[in-house]
Amino acid sequence: MRRRQVLALGAGLVALAAGCSDPPGSRKLASVTLPVVVPGPSGGEAGRVAQALKGIAERAALVGELRLVNRPSYVALTEFGRVRRVRHVLMAEPELVGTVRAARQAGAFAGTTPLARLCGEWEALVVRAGSPLRSFGAFADTMRRDPAKLTLGGRAEGGVDHVLFGMLAQSLGVDPRLLRYVAYPTTQEAAAALAGGEVAVVLAGHNGVREALRTGGLRALAVSSPDRIAGVDAPTMLECDTHLYCANWRGLLGPGDLPDDDRAALIGMCHDVAGSPRWRELCARNGWTPLYLEGEDFRQWLRVETARLGRALGELGLRV
């Protein structure tokens, strides 16, 4: 069966080039307290990106204060869209698309103002050390023969791990609705379930399983990045002929009625943070890849990306 090409990230997979001049309005926020709605708990993955953004922006006096407001993922986007007359921003990520159950022709983030994509983490497809699945090819063959035979694990239902399993199935010519997926609150719990034999294969952010890969408790079959990841002994999914790459990206969105001067100031803040040595240092430490894209380029990319994620969710049977 011919495999369909599935790309989960389009243009813009390039770190911010050094030496760019500051956008206009980049210092307008120096005395402003800006609420940031962050999906998930304060110690969660989106929360860590938000904390890094906050620390750099406040230390450089790019903003008076970024006040982080953590909300459960399933209500973060909905509640953000309901707030009026308050200048605030939302930390966006792929999982939020899955919280919009009814399909929207304009996309999950309709009614917002895309500001900038900041970074992302590539995924790793992992098995326990003693698994009979010795390669991605063995995983693919098992999926094609009997997709329900493998119990798959990852984070939230409808989140990036689940969606990527669906995209993998689609790329292999398998109906994503036949997959058996078990959701866990965290990567650590999914990895523990894998080590304990509760699931056969897990998709997770590569940094969250890096130590288990290093010590030999887990083994990576493939990674979802366009290029191989240093320190992870595994081919890319592109090398495995699935024509697929995907990152768990994070970016900032403003409200839909955001004035042009506020939009320019917020993009300026993101631009300055993403261009700083401290941001590059934190990205390297946390396993994030800088994926900076701003303004209209981000808006166009986000429209394509959310439509793609929405289709994948539909094929998994999670959206109507």
C-alpha positions in Angstrom: 0.0 0.0 0.0 1.4 3.4 -0.9 2.1 5.5 2.1 0.6 9.0 2.4 2.9 11.9 3.1 2.2 13.5 6.5 4.1 16.5 7.6 3.4 17.9 11.1 5.6 20.9 10.8 6.0 23.0 7.7 8.2 26.0 7.0 10.1 27.9 9.7 12.1 25.1 11.3 15.0 27.4 11.7 16.4 29.1 14.9 16.3 32.8 15.0 19.3 34.2 13.2 21.7 36.2 15.3 22.2 39.9 14.7 18.6 40.8 13.7 17.5 44.3 14.6 14.9 44.9 17.2 11.3 45.2 15.9 9.4 48.4 16.6 7.7 48.7 20.0 10.0 46.1 21.6 10.3 48.2 24.8 6.7 49.3 25.2 5.9 46.7 27.8 8.7 47.6 30.2 6.2 48.8 32.9 3.3 46.4 32.1 2.0 43.5 34.1 1.0 40.9 31.5 -1.1 37.8 32.4 0.0 34.7 30.5 -2.5 31.8 30.5 -0.5 28.6 30.6 -2.1 25.2 30.0 -1.4 22.5 32.6 0.2 22.7 36.0 2.9 25.2 37.0 5.5 22.4 37.0 4.3 21.0 33.7 6.1 21.2 30.3 4.3 24.3 29.0 4.9 25.8 32.5 8.6 25.4 32.2 8.7 27.2 28.8 6.6 29.9 30.3 8.9 30.2 33.3 11.9 30.5 31.0 10.2 33.2 29.0 9.2 35.1 32.1 12.7 35.0 33.6 14.4 36.3 30.5 11.8 38.9 29.6 11.7 40.4 33.2 15.4 40.3 33.7 16.0 42.2 30.4 13.2 44.7 31.3 11.3 43.7 28.2 8.2 43.6 30.3 7.3 44.7 33.8 5.9 41.3 34.9 4.7 38.2 33.2 2.1 36.9 35.6 1.6 33.2 34.9 -1.9 31.8 35.3 -2.1 28.1 35.0 -5.3 26.5 33.8 -6.2 22.9 33.0 -5.5 22.2 29.3 -9.1 21.3 28.5 -10.3 24.8 29.5 -7.3 27.1 28.9 -8.2 28.0 25.3 -11.9 28.3 25.9 -11.4 30.6 28.9 -8.8 32.6 27.1 -11.3 33.4 24.3 -14.0 34.5 26.8 -11.9 37.2 28.6 -12.6 40.7 27.4 -11.1 44.1 28.1 -7.9 42.6 29.6 -4.6 42.5 27.7 -3.3 38.9 28.2 -1.7 36.2 26.1 -1.9 32.4 25.9 0.9 29.8 25.8 -0.3 27.7 22.9 0.7 24.0 22.2 -0.6 21.2 20.0 -2.6 19.6 22.9 -5.0 22.6 22.9 -6.3 21.7 19.5 -7.7 18.5 20.9 -9.6 20.4 23.6 -11.9 21.9 20.8 -14.2 19.0 20.2 -16.4 20.6 17.6 -14.6 21.1 14.3 -14.1 24.8 13.4 -13.7 25.7 9.8 -11.4 28.6 10.7 -9.3 26.4 13.0 -8.9 25.8 16.8 -7.2 29.2 17.4 -9.8 31.3 15.5 -10.4 34.5 17.3 -6.8 34.9 18.6 -3.8 36.9 17.3 -0.8 34.6 16.6 2.3 36.3 17.9 5.3 33.9 17.8 6.3 30.3 17.8 9.1 29.9 20.4 10.4 26.3 20.6 9.5 22.7 20.4 10.6 19.3 21.6 11.0 16.3 19.3 9.4 13.0 20.1 11.0 9.6 20.6 9.3 6.2 19.8 10.6 4.0 22.6 10.3 0.4 23.8 11.7 -1.4 26.9 15.2 -2.9 26.5 14.0 -6.5 26.2 11.2 -5.8 23.7 11.0 -8.1 20.7 10.5 -5.0 18.5 14.2 -4.5 17.6 13.7 -1.8 15.0 11.2 0.7 13.6 10.7 -1.8 10.7 9.5 -4.4 13.2 7.2 -2.0 14.8 5.8 -1.0 11.4 5.3 -4.6 10.3 3.4 -5.4 13.6 1.2 -2.4 13.1 0.3 -3.3 9.6 -0.5 -7.0 10.5 -2.5 -6.3 13.6 -2.6 -2.7 14.9 -4.6 -3.7 18.0 -2.0 -6.1 19.1 0.3 -3.4 20.4 -0.8 -1.4 23.4 0.5 2.1 22.9 1.2 4.7 25.6 1.9 8.4 26.0 0.5 11.5 27.5 -3.0 13.0 27.3 -5.6 11.5 24.9 -5.7 13.9 21.9 -2.2 15.3 22.9 0.9 15.3 20.7 1.9 11.7 21.6 -1.5 10.3 20.7 -1.8 12.4 17.5 1.6 11.3 16.4 0.7 7.6 16.8 -2.3 8.4 14.7 -0.1 10.0 12.0 2.3 7.1 12.1 -0.6 4.7 11.6 -1.9 6.7 8.7 1.5 6.9 7.1 1.8 3.1 7.4 -1.6 2.6 5.8 -3.3 1.6 9.1 -6.7 2.9 10.3 -5.8 5.1 13.3 -9.2 4.1 15.0 -7.8 0.6 15.5 -5.0 1.7 17.8 -5.1 0.8 21.5 -3.8 3.9 23.3 -3.4 4.4 27.1 -3.0 8.0 28.3 -0.8 8.8 31.3 -0.5 12.2 33.1 3.2 12.5 32.5 6.1 11.2 30.5 7.6 9.6 33.6 4.4 7.6 34.3 4.2 6.5 30.7 7.8 5.4 30.8 7.2 3.5 34.0 4.2 1.7 32.5 6.4 0.8 29.5 9.2 -0.6 31.8 6.6 -2.5 33.7 5.1 -4.2 30.6 1.7 -2.4 30.8 2.2 -1.0 27.3 4.4 -2.1 24.5 5.5 1.2 22.9 5.5 4.8 24.1 5.9 8.1 22.3 7.4 10.8 24.5 9.4 14.0 24.4 13.0 12.8 23.8 14.4 14.8 26.8 12.0 13.1 29.2 13.3 9.6 28.3 16.9 10.5 27.6 18.3 9.2 30.9 16.5 5.8 30.5 17.9 5.6 27.0 21.4 6.4 28.3 21.3 3.7 31.0 19.7 1.1 28.7 16.4 0.7 30.4 14.6 1.9 27.3 15.5 1.7 23.6 14.5 4.2 20.9 13.2 3.0 17.6 12.9 6.4 15.9 12.7 10.1 16.6 10.3 12.6 15.0 12.9 15.3 14.1 14.1 16.1 10.6 17.7 15.3 11.7 19.1 12.8 14.2 19.2 14.0 17.8 22.6 14.1 19.5 22.8 11.5 22.3 19.8 9.4 21.0 20.8 6.4 19.1 17.9 6.2 16.7 17.0 7.1 13.1 14.5 9.8 12.2 11.0 8.8 11.1 11.9 10.4 7.7 14.8 7.9 7.4 12.3 5.1 8.1 10.3 6.3 5.1 7.2 7.5 7.0 7.6 11.0 5.6 6.7 12.4 9.0 8.2 14.8 11.5 6.5 16.5 14.4 7.4 18.6 17.4 5.6 19.5 20.6 5.8 23.2 19.9 5.0 26.2 22.1 4.1 29.7 21.1 2.3 32.8 22.2 -1.2 34.0 21.1 -2.9 37.3 21.9 -6.6 38.1 22.0 -8.4 38.6 18.7 -9.0 42.3 19.2 -5.3 43.1 20.0 -4.4 46.6 18.7 -1.5 46.7 16.2 0.8 48.6 18.5 0.3 46.0 21.3 0.8 43.2 18.8 4.1 44.8 17.6 5.3 45.2 21.2 4.5 41.6 22.1 6.2 40.3 19.0 9.2 42.5 19.9 9.4 40.9 23.4 9.3 37.4 21.8 11.9 38.3 19.3 14.3 39.7 21.9 13.8 36.6 24.2 14.4 34.2 21.3 17.5 36.0 20.2 19.1 36.0 23.6 22.0 33.7 24.7 20.1 32.8 27.8 17.2 31.4 25.8 19.5 29.3 23.7 21.2 28.0 26.9 17.8 27.1 28.4 16.7 25.4 25.2 19.8 23.3 25.1 19.5 22.4 28.8 15.8 21.4 28.5 16.0 19.6 25.2 13.9 22.2 23.3 14.7 23.2 19.8 14.4 26.9 19.0 11.7 27.2 16.3 11.2 30.9 16.2 8.6 32.2 13.8 6.7 35.4 14.2 3.7 37.5 13.1 2.1 36.7 9.7 4.5 33.8 9.0 3.4 32.2 12.3 -0.3 32.9 11.6 0.0 31.1 8.2 1.9 28.2 9.6 -0.5 27.9 12.5 -3.5 27.7 10.2 -1.9 24.8 8.3 -0.7 23.1 11.5 -4.0 23.2 13.3 -5.9 22.0 10.3 -3.4 19.0 10.1 -3.8 18.3 13.8 -7.5 18.5 13.5 -7.6 16.0 10.6 -5.4 13.6 12.6 -7.7 13.9 15.6 -10.7 13.2 13.4 -9.0 10.1 12.0 -8.5 8.9 15.6 -12.2 9.4 16.2 -11.7 12.2 18.8 -13.5 15.0 16.9 -16.7 15.3 15.0 
